Amino acid sequence: MDKNETKNDIFILLIIIISVPLTGELKFYPFHDTFRVSFSTTIFLFSMLWIKKIPIIICGISAGLSVVFFRIMAAFMLQNNFDFYNNFLLNTPAFFYYLTFSFIFYITKINSFQNRPILIGFFAVISDICSCTLEIFIRHFLLKDSILISTLGLISIIAIIRSFFVLGFFNIIKLNEVREKNKQQSEQNKYMLFLISNLYEETFELKKSITYAEDVTTKCYNLYKKLQDCTIDSIDFKNFSEKLLGIAGEIHEIKKDNLRIYSGLSKMMSSENYEDYMYADYIVNIAIDVNKKYALLLKKDIEFKSQVDTSLPKFHVYTLLSVINNLVSNSLEAIKSTGIIKIFFKKIDVNYIEIDVHDTGPGIPKKKIDIIFKPGYTTKYDKSGKPSNGMGLPYIKKLILGLNGTISVNFNNSNETVFKIKLPITSIIKKG
């Protein structure tokens, strides 16, 4: 987001440098001296309201220098007896107008009050009046222009008219922008609801498939234990083969269910559009909301905390949500009854992001850190004592390696378990 805003600001700055001097030629002289009133101020004020990253004073300096340069160059090309010194004195006061205007904008931090248009209008009028007054005084000392009390009154009227004209136009554009964002958000919410509604019916099949998988895992493990205790002569091959055939049939059922589910999900997610990409803070919030409900289901008191770099671009929501949600749910399951889960999401250099998930669970024995990503390893059991299938972390590792990333686990100074993921940004942003 920062990069886009900086690019936009540079574009606006170029508009100021080009358009302010040009619109300054649409002018009139209200006091019949060298002081002019033009459309350049409206363009300058309107442009500054859109600036986000570039310091406002730079805009004022750029506008002032471009105006002085343009007017001197125009005089050089149009006047037969061009006098640089007189033209410099004539046009230099305009530089102080734009410098003063931008300085007042900067110290009052007007752009931070964009939800309070009346306050912006008030400061814009003050900026215009102060800038015009300073310019008139400089012209008085340099060019001997006269100063009357009525001059200040007319300056105030002009400042009010053009400031609130610009502000009205600006707010119309902002209002349309907000409406468009709300429309996009509404469409995105509809898409997510549609996605969730389609996934809802798949949960029943997934639940059946999970039950099958757990049973098959148990049966395979029991066969393995029996084989460990048997000799070739003592094996009942007929009974053994029937059990294997039964297991194969159950695996086939799992395959059919998963193929049907995969087909449905692939159809929903085959076309990539703007709803498939979201900002990291939104994705993290989804994962937290889902796992808050999961914590309630497990009757655990879990506090969730997050810290997300909001300057990052939009990421592929399903990929990133899958990674974060699996890690967070894994931490949640590891915590016995109460604890804290923290999510940190940041850019570590130009090309990579880092996702850290901290939890205050019982931790992982150091001697077992090397095997936690292997299929089948688990420390979690349900109420009946049946172990988990231990496929969560291996799945996460496989997914991350497929994205050319890395995953590791360690412990911090607070004795928290920390899963650290490093991913290349290009693997999870929209291509092209």
N, C-alpha and C positions, 0 to 999 in steps of 0.2 A: 504493500500500500504506500509506503514512504517513497519508493521509486516513482510510482505513478504520480503522486502529488508533487514531487520535485519536478518531474517532466512538465506537468500542467503549469506549475509556477513559472518555469523557464519560458514556456509558450506565452503565458500572460505578460511576462516581462518584455518579450519581443513585441507584443501588441502595443504595450505602453510606449516603448521606444519609437515605434513607427507611427502609431495612430495619434498620440498626443500632440506631436509637432504639427501634423497635418490638420487635425481638427482645430488646432489653435489659430488657423488662418480663417476660420468661420467666426468672425469677431466684430465687435463694435466698441467705440470709445465713449463710455458714459460721462466722463468728466472733461472731455475735449482736451486731453493731454496725452501722454504716452502710455497710460494705463489702459489695458484692453480687457474686455470680458469675452470669453469664447466658450466653445463647446468642449475644449480640451479638459477642463476640470471635471465635467461629467464623465468622460471616458476614463480619466485617471481615478476618480473615486470609485466608479463601477468596477474597474479592474482590481483595485486594491482589496475590495471586499471578497474577492475569490482567492487571494493569496493565502497559502497554508504554511509553507516551509521557508521560503526565501524571506529574509528580514525586510520589513516594510520600508525601512530607510533606504535600502538599495534601490527600491522602486522609485523613491523620491529623487535620489541622486541621478539615476538613469534618466528619468523623465526630464529633470531640469537641464542636464547636460545636452540631451538630444534636442530639446526646444531651443536652447541657446545656439547650438551648432547649426540646426536647420535654418533658423532665422538669419544668422550671419551668412550662411552659404547662399540663401535666397537673395539677400541683399547684394552679395558679391556678383551674382549672375544677372541681377535685374537693374542695378544702379550703375549709371555711367561713371560717376565720380565716387567710387566706393572708398569709404574711410573705415578701416578696421576698428580703430580706437573708439570712434563715436558709436559704431554699431555694437561693439562689445559693451559699452556703458549703457546703451539703450536696452539691450536684451538680457544682460546679467541679472537684473532684479527678478526676472521670471524664475531663475534657478532657485532663488531663496524662497519663492512661493512654494514650489514643489517640495523643497527640502523641509520647510516648516510644516507643511501639510502632513507629510509622511512621518515626521518626528512626533507630532501630536498624536497621530494614529498609533504610533509605536508605544509611546509611554502610557496611553490610555487603554491599550490592548483591545481596541474596538472589535477586532475579528473574533474575540472570545465571547462577544455578546450577540451573536447572530440570531439567537432566539428572542432577543429583546429589541425589536426594530426602532422603537421610539428613542431608546438610549443611543443606538447607533446614529440615528438622525440628529440627535442633540449634539453629540461629539463631532459629527461631520460638519454641522453648521459652525460650531466653535472653531474647528480646524480651518474651515474656509475663511471665516472672518479674520482670524489671527494671521493667516497666511497673506490675505489681501492687504491687511493693514501694514504688515511688515514690508511687503513689496512697495506699497505707496510711500512709506517713509524712506525706503532706500532710494526710490525714484526722486523724492523730494531733495535728498542730500546730493545725489549724483547729477540729476537733470533739472533741478529747481522746479519740479512740478508743485503746484499749489495743493494745500490740504484744507478742506472745509469740513465743518461738523456734519453737513448734509451728506458728505462723501461716505462717512462711516455708516449712516443710516441706510443709504442706497446699497452699500456693500452687504449689510445684514440682510436686506430684502432679497438680493440676488443669491446670497448664500443659502437662505432658507428654501427658495424656489428650486435651485438646482440640486441641493442635497436631498430633499424629499422626493424630487422627481426621480433621481437615481435610485433612492431607497425603494420607492414603489416598484420600479421596474425590476430591481434586484429580487424583491420579495415575491413577485409574480413568478419569476424563474425558479426560485427556491421552492415555492409551493408546488409547482409542477414537478419538480425533481422529487419532492417528498411523496407526491401522489404516485409517481412512477415506481419509486422504491417500494411503496406499500403494495402496489399492484404486483410487482415481482415477488415480494414476500408472500403475498396471498397465493400466487401461482405455485410458489415453492412449497408452501404448507399443504396445498391441495395434492401436489405430487407426492410429498412424504406420507400424507394420509392414505393416498392410493397405494403406495408401496407397502405401508404397514398393514392395510386391509388385505392385500394379496399375500403378505407373509403370514397373516394370522391363521389362514387355513392350512398353511404348510407346517405350522407348529405341531399340529396333531400327528402328522406323518413323521415329523422329526422326533417327536416324543416316543413313538412306537419304534422308530429306527434306533434311537439311543438305547431303549430297553433291550432290543435284540442284540445290539453291539455289546452291551454290558453282560448279557447272558452268555453270548458266544465267547467273550473274553474269559469268563469264569469257567465255562466248560473246557476251553482249551487249556487253561491253567491246571484244572483238575486232571485232565488227561496227561499233561506234562508231569505232574507229581506222581501219578500212578506208574508212568513209564520209568520214572527215576527209581521206583522201588521194585520193578519187575525184571525178570530175566526173560529171554526169548521163549523158553519152554513154558513159562507160566502165563503168557499172554493169550487171552481169548480173542483170536483174530477176528472171528465173526462178530462178536459183540463190539470189538474195537472199531471195525469197519462200519458198522451200523451207526455208531456214535459219530464217526467222521462224516458219514453221509448226512446225518441230521444237522451237523454243524454247517456243512456245505450248503444245505437247503436254506438254513437261516441266513447265511451270508448272502445267498442269492436274493432272498427277500429284501435284505438291507440294500443290496445293489439296485434292485428295481425301484424301491422307494426313493433312494438318493438320486437315481437317474431322473425320475419324474420331478422331484424337487429341483434338481439342477436345471432341468429343461425350463421349468416355470420361472426360476430366478434369472436364467440367461435371457429369456425373452423380455423380462422387465428391464434388464440392465444392459441390453445389447446396444442401445442407442445412447451416446453420450451427449448430454445437453447441459445448459448452464446450471440446472438443479443438481447435477452430479458433483458440483464443485462448491465448496463452502470454505469460509475462513476458519482457521484453527480454533479460535475461541468458541465458535458455534459448535464445532465437532466435539470439542472437549466437554462442553456443557451437555450435549446429548448423552455422551458416555456417563457423565456424572448423574444425570437424571435417571437413566436406565438403572444404574447400579444402586442408587438410593432406594429404588423400588425393590431391587434384588435383596438389599440389606434388610429391608422390612420383612420380606418373605422369609429370610433366614433368621429373623428376630435378632439381628445384630445392631448395635449402636455404633455406627461408623460416621466419622466426620470427614467430609471431602473438602480438599483445598486445591486451588489451581492457580497457576501463574503462566500466562500465555503471551507471547510476543505478538502484538496486534499489527505489526508492520509487515507480516508475511503475506504472500499471495494466497489465493484460494487453492485448496487441495482436493484431490479426489476423495469424496466423503466416505465411500464404502471401504476403500482400502485403509484409510487412516482410522476410521471408526472401528474397523475390525481389529486392528493392532491395539489401539488404546483400550477398547472395551474388553478384549481378552486379558490384557495385563491387569486392568483394574479389577475385573471380576476374579482373576486368579489371586490378587492380593486380598480381596474381600473374603474369599473362601478360606484363605490361610489364617485370617484373624479369628480368634476364638469367639469373642463376644463383643468387645469394645476396642476401638482403635482409630487411627487416622490414616487416610490415604491422600497423598499429595501428587499432583500432576504438574510437571514443569515442561513447557514447550517453548523452545527458543531456536534462533538461528545461531550456529556456531562459526560459520564463515559464509562466504558468498554462495557456495554450492551445497551446503549441508544444513539439515536441521537436527536437533537432538530432543528426544522425548524421554524424560525421566519420570518413573513412577515409584514413589516411596511408600512403604507401609510399615506399620508398627506391629506386625505380626510376630510369630515366634522365631522367624528367621530360618535360614537354611544352614545346616552344618557345613563348615568349610570344606570338609573332605568329600561332600556330595555336590558341590557347586558344578563340578565338571559333568555330572550325569543328569542334572535336572532337565536338560533339553533333549534327553533320549526318550523315545517312546516307551510308555509303560511305567516310568518312574512317577510316584505320587506320595504325598504325605497326607492326603485328604480321604476321609471315610464318611459315609452317610450314617444315619442314626442306627441302621441295622448292622453296621460294621463293614459294609461292602466298600471296597476301595474304588476310587475314581479310576478311569482308564488311563490317566496320565498322558493325554494327547494334547492338552492345551498349549503348553510351552513349546513342544516340538512343532505344532502348527504355526505358532507365532514366528519361531526361528526360520521355518521354511519360507513363510511369506516374506519376511524381512530380507533373507538371502536372495529371494527372487527379485527383490527391488534393489539389489546391489548394496544393501545396508548391513549393519552389524548390530548384535545384541549382546549385552553382558550383564552380569549381576555382581553386586558387591555390597558393602555395608558402609554407612557414613558414620560421622562422629557421634550421632545421636542413637547409634545402634539400630538404625532403620535398614530394612532390606531395600536396595535400590536397583531397579531394572533400568538399564540405560540403552536406548536405541539411537542409532545414528543412520539417517537416511539421506540419499541425494535428493535435492529438491526437484530435479527434473523428472524423477521417477513417479512423482505423485501430483504434478501440476498438469494443467491442460496443455496438450501438444499443439503447437502452432498458435 
